[in-house]
Amino acid sequence: MGVFEEAKIRLSDIQKRIMRLRDAGDALNKIPVTRSDKTKFRMMYATVPRIKEEFEEQLSIVIKQLGKPEKVSK
């Protein structure tokens, strides 16, 4: 598997993590919340800056790969 395909898979995984985080936040708004529930959500939310960095890194890989000319087979 090439760098481009791996980066696309990682971007997909990042998207899934963000969706889980968003769903958890929505769930907290709909049900009675305990202190431990809030703490768990804060811990999940604390990973957002790291997820953002990973996203930017993987996106830059995809952009670099798209900018490269395709290899011509002889």
C-alpha positions in Angstrom: 0.0 0.0 0.0 1.4 3.4 -0.9 1.7 6.5 1.1 -1.3 8.1 -0.6 -3.6 5.1 0.3 -2.4 5.0 3.9 -3.0 8.8 4.3 -6.5 8.4 2.9 -7.2 5.6 5.4 -5.8 7.7 8.3 -8.0 10.6 7.2 -11.0 8.3 7.3 -10.1 7.2 10.8 -9.7 10.8 12.0 -13.2 11.5 10.6 -14.7 8.6 12.5 -13.1 9.8 15.7 -14.5 13.3 15.2 -17.9 11.8 14.5 -17.8 9.8 17.8 -16.8 12.9 19.7 -19.6 14.9 18.2 -22.1 12.1 18.9 -20.9 11.9 22.5 -21.5 15.7 22.9 -25.0 15.4 21.4 -25.8 12.5 23.8 -24.7 14.6 26.7 -27.2 17.2 25.7 -30.1 14.7 25.5 -29.8 12.7 28.8 -29.2 13.5 32.4 -25.5 13.7 32.9 -23.3 12.6 35.8 -20.0 14.1 36.8 -18.1 11.1 35.5 -19.9 11.4 32.1 -18.8 15.0 31.9 -15.2 14.0 32.8 -15.1 11.3 30.1 -16.3 13.8 27.5 -13.7 16.4 28.6 -11.0 13.7 28.2 -12.3 12.9 24.7 -12.5 16.7 23.9 -8.9 17.2 25.1 -7.8 15.0 22.1 -9.1 17.5 19.6 -5.9 19.5 19.2 -4.0 16.3 18.6 -6.6 15.1 16.1 -6.3 18.5 14.3 -2.5 18.1 14.0 -2.9 14.5 12.7 -5.5 15.7 10.2 -3.3 18.5 8.9 -0.3 16.1 8.6 -2.3 13.5 6.7 -3.9 16.1 4.5 -0.6 17.6 3.5 0.6 14.1 2.5 -2.5 13.7 0.3 -2.0 17.1 -1.3 1.7 16.4 -1.9 0.8 13.0 -3.5 -1.8 14.6 -5.7 0.7 17.3 -6.9 3.2 14.7 -8.1 3.1 13.8 -11.7 2.0 10.2 -12.4 4.8 7.7 -13.3 4.6 6.7 -16.9 5.2 3.0 -17.4 7.6 2.1 -20.2 
